[in-house]
Amino acid sequence: IHGGSIMSAMDFTLSAAARAHDPLKLGAITIDMTTHFYAPARTTLTVEGRCTGRGRSMAFCDAEARDANGTVVAAARGVFKLVALAGSKP
């Protein structure tokens, strides 16, 4: 699987984790993302993300992509700016 595809999936997962506490009111803008690749991705991947810290307007998140055997093939860390969606307040 192409690295850019893995990074896109991880960015989406990280942003979902960043806004998970109120997904209908918040959007998340990627401020910084670092990705590390550990092994070739040759099977279906499962990406799991978690928010490790959050302030009023920033969220810090980690994610891992695992192959069908459970091997971590990539990991990412991201920082997201939380923004209120139209008609809501964070």
Secondary structure as UniProt FT lines:
FT   HELIX           3..18
FT   TURN            19..21
FT   TURN            23..25
FT   STRAND          26..37
FT   STRAND          46..54
FT   STRAND          58..66
FT   TURN            68..69
FT   STRAND          72..84
FT   TURN            86..87
//
